[in-house]
Every structure is written in C-alpha cells, then in structure tokens.
Amino acid sequence: MANSEIILQLQNVTKQYPGVIAANDVSIDFCKGEVHALVGENGAGKSTLIKLISGAIKPTSGSIMFGGKDLTKLTTNEVRKTGIEVVYQEFNLVPDLTVYENIFLGDFETTHGGLMLNRKEMIKRSQALFDSLGINIDSTSRVSDLSVAYMQFVEIAKAISKNAKVLIMDEPTAVLTNKDVEVLMEIVKKLRSEGVTVIYVSHRMEEIFLLSDRITIMRDGHKITTVNTAETDRKELIHHMVGREVNESYPERTNEIGEEILRVENLSGNGIADVNFTLHRGEILGFGGLVGAGRTETMEVLFGRFPKITGKTFIHGKEVNIRNPRDAVKNGLAFVPEDRKTLGLIMDKSILHNISIVSLDKNAKAGGFIVDDKKMAELTDKQIKDMAIKTPSADQEAGNLSGGNQQKVVLGKWLASDDAEIYIFDEPTRGIDVGAKHEIYLLMNALTARGKAIIMVSSEMEELLGMSDRLIIMSEHHQVGSLEKSEFDKNRVLDIASGDK
C-alpha cells in the first residue's frame, strides 16, 4: 500500500429494502493507492456496497465520504465527476459503435466550435491508452466484433480514461483467459503505483492474494472484518466468509457410469464444425478450451437455440431432430446457460414465476387450461428450501437476488420439472462464492447418482478436472481432442486447447 491516507469512507451505512437489510451498519476505510479486496458469499452485500458508493442507490442511514465530500445524496453522474468509476460484471458498451466511440461516449472530443466530432483525436487518445496498458486492441474496431474478454478490457479502459481516483472492479476476470488475467493484473498493479485506489470484488482467491493489500469480508449484509492480506490465509478467509468450515475439495462420486444416453455426430452450426461425442448415464462430460473456443456455441446448437447445419443427434440410440428449445425439453434436455440474466431468467418476474415456467404443462388442471397455483407454490417452496435460496419470499423478483441465488433459481426450475435426463451446465459456478460452489457440486453429484447425465462447460481448469469423468477439448470452434479421467493433466489440456498436441 502506497500510504495510509484515507480517501473513501463508509460510516455506519445501512441499506434496507422491504423485508431485507442488504447492508447493515457497515463502516470501511479505503486508502489512497491500495488494492482493497471485497469478498463474501453471494448475497453478502458486496453488490449493494458498490451501488451505494457509485450513487446508484441511496443509503437508508449512514454516510459515504470521499475526499472530505459527502456522496450520500449525489447522483451517479455526480459521483463519477468526483473521480469514482465502476467496471460492472455486465457490460455497458454499445455494440454497434467503435471502441473509441465507446471510450468517449458522453464526453466526445469536438472541433469547429463543437459542430463536428474530432474522430482523429479520439482515435489517437484511445490507442495511446490501450498501448499504455499493454492491450492489443484496434480502437477503430466495432465492439460487436470483439471477443468477450476484449470487451472487458474496453470497459476497463473506458473507466481509466476518466482519470478515476477510485476504480471499483466487479468480478473483472470472470470472462478472461489465464493470459488475459495476467494482463489485467498488471493493469491493476500499474494503477496502484499511480496512486489509484482499486476496490477489487472477486470470488477467485488466487487473485485476491496476489493483488490485494487489504481484504474486507462481508456476510449477510454485515462487515465481518478487514484484514491485511499478508496476515491471513485462504482457510481463515473462507471461514470468515461462510461462518463455518468448508471443504474445498471436489466431492467424490461413487455412482457407476451406465449406458450411452446421448450421441452427437458431425454437429455443425452457429460457427462450430464437426463436433462428435457420446454421453453416458451417470456421467459428467466436461467441455474445455480457451474463451471463444466454441463450447457455448456447441451447446446452443445441441439445445436448439441456433439451427444446426449438419449432424445427427441420438438419444437412447434413436435419432431426434431438435429444431428449437421446446424440442430439446421434450427430448429430456435441460440447459443452465452461462448468461443467466438474459437466457436463464425473467429478471422482472418472481422466483415463483421463474421456477414454475418449465413445469406449467404438467402442473395444470381443468384439462390443462388452468395453472394449479397451489401446486406451483408448493414446488417453488420446495426448491427454495432444497436449494437454500436466500429470499424473503417466493414473490421476490429474480433481478433483486444475488448472482449465486439467481443461479440456484435457474437450476430450480429444471429440478422442479424433473423431466430432464441430460443437463447442460454452461459455466455453472461463474461468479459464485466458494460455499455456493460446493453446494452446486453436490447437486451435480446427486443428479448423476439418480442416473442423470451432465455436460459441463467450464473455464476453471481445477473445476473441469475435478468434476469431469471425461473431457472434450475445443479450439477455434472445432473439437481438437478428448481425454479420459486417467489422462487428465492441466498442461496437457492447455497444450491441446492451444493447438499444441
């Protein structure tokens, strides 16, 4: 830490919603030129604190001081003008605009008395910014043409371009490859050396210990403690986060792998080509590869979200034609997507609505014309209990839940139906805390013990190797290899994924 000068203070901050206290009497000091990690389980209050600091929401009580100025009543734009920027998990970019236009959006450089955009100057300044950060991006590229990882870098560069004194990063590496993570870490270290305060929110323990100077742990809306990173360890941190001992190892699976349940031959479409694999009852089949390798695209074709160009799909040895997600569901497939907010949930609808949606047909009465509200409520309450979803009631909107609880709702809607035999889990633990991760691993094992089969896409190598029975490896939208459990090795997977067999 460069010094101990306090630049930002939360003083006894409380944020209360009907039936929920999202932040409860929280006091935290942030120092100039430090990387201050903010950790906790999903629903601990981290996102609430980010929104409070940024002015997106107002505290019920308490104050937020920045450089001696009270931010409590300021709008988001007014807070940004004081020198606080936030890089959120969800991108705030305009896809159809260029990179440099996104960088200067709302603050365009002009010429001729403000009558014309000074595109030459904006391109020059944007390119200089990327060059200084060591990021290889052409600032004239259209954002929609970039990979997800490079979109993240544009978001970061956009925030830095505003000369922020405090930069809040919310799960910044969730969509990055290992190589890109290294680039981001160098950016964070550079900002710290320049006196910028970085508030770093992440579930990835390795990054927390490599980057941060201090760590504040949140649990159930309370600040538990703030510790110097050099004076704590992973075990202590997790104990503070969850309030109990958590076994971080991957739970053992004892069920036997049974007969073939799914076979895919020469599948092409949605940018992927010639994918072949089998899946067996009681098995977890992992799909590995670098970000952008085509794993998600393969799952989207298999589930019918995008049409196939060529290929055959067999379930229990019988060829099926999956033209859309409805066909997939009828044939016993369930899809837990990577983008849960857009594809997995209806954010402005209740938990009850979201969990019920797959089960409406089988839980109707009067010849299928009337939904049995009582039965749907019972099913929803069961999932809330079984999945330990933190919510005041089943009527809570999905958009008001934490990321981990949103993921549990996505899983709950398929479990409530109980018709699926094949579950597709695309990045099942992305943005989820260590306690919730273990719960999801146990759930996956329970599904396989019941004879269900799982396809799991994951960018976390340890998760991929720890949970899978076999691996399919993708690169540049093609299947480039497969490994049996006995052949699992991190370096070997990376070599195959990068084209070096």
Secondary structure, DSSP 8 states (H G I E B T S, - for coil): -----EEEEEEEEEEEETTEEEEEEEEEEEETT-EEEEE--TTSSHHHHHHHHHTSS--SEEEEEETTEE-TT--HHHHHHHTEEEE-SS----TTSBHHHHHTTTS--EETTTTEE-HHHHHHHHHHHHHHHT----TTSBGGGS-HHHHHHHHHHHHHTTT-SEEEEESTTTT--HHHHHHHHHHHHHHHHTT-EEEEE-S-HHHHHHH-SEEEEEETTEEEEEEEGGG--HHHHHHHHHSS----S---------SEEEEEEEEEETTEEEEEEEEETT-EEEEE-STTSSHHHHHHHHTTSS--SEEEEEETTEEE---SHHHHHHTTEEEE-S-IIIII--TTSBHHHHHHGGGTTTTEETTTTEE-HHHHHHHHHHHHHHTT---S-TTSBGGGS-HHHHHHHHHHHHHHH---SEEEEESTTTT--HHHHHHHHHHHHHHHHTT-EEEEE-S-HHHHHHH-SEEEEEETTEEEEEEEGGG--HHHHHHHHTT--
